């Protein structure tokens, strides 16, 4: 039991926002390749609790994805999968 | 009047004639100038596949205009983009909240220099890649020489269209 709990603790460990960790990483609506990491296969934006982004950068990503969608650089939905 | 720096991306229909495309772009540029702005950089992303169909199109020709000007210039540009029938989509984003036109002139000059340097590098690389092709095509040497002459003529023009040189190189490969 004890061991299981410990393992679980490791699993739930707080993720670090990748944009806070790496200041050089830019969030750009013109670069859908990097944004693709933050949407599901169906094209939905991955929530913060899963992606581990901080609020500030999640906001920026969301805005960038929405802009990219408007310009048809990214899909609104993807039915193929 | 407050001058801001903006960035407009727009998508044109992919299959319109060259002349019509040029006319549209030129008109947009004059609109920016008339609105009291200057065009800092013009970027052609080329024809890309759209993430979803827009109307009957699955591909689009993307352009990016980086310009500085008063808000009036933006509303004029957007009004015209809405009117042009060949424009599928557009998006304007504010890049900097306060800039001076003089500073932007400088940035434009720098960008033009960079563009020039990039074109030169591309040309040099092409020239560097050319010799191996010559060796491989020893049998059809006459043809190769003819093609080279054509390429040189384009280089003299300076503004040599990138696309057309590409097409010629592809032809050369087909001959192998």
Boltz contact constraints between the chains, C-beta under 6 A:
constraints:
  - contact:
      token1: [A, 70]
      token2: [B, 91]
      max_distance: 6.0
  - contact:
      token1: [A, 71]
      token2: [B, 9]
      max_distance: 6.0
  - contact:
      token1: [A, 71]
      token2: [B, 89]
      max_distance: 6.0
  - contact:
      token1: [A, 71]
      token2: [B, 91]
      max_distance: 6.0
  - contact:
      token1: [A, 72]
      token2: [B, 50]
      max_distance: 6.0
  - contact:
      token1: [A, 72]
      token2: [B, 51]
      max_distance: 6.0
  - contact:
      token1: [A, 72]
      token2: [B, 52]
      max_distance: 6.0
  - contact:
      token1: [A, 74]
      token2: [B, 51]
      max_distance: 6.0
  - contact:
      token1: [A, 75]
      token2: [B, 51]
      max_distance: 6.0
  - contact:
      token1: [A, 75]
      token2: [B, 52]
      max_distance: 6.0
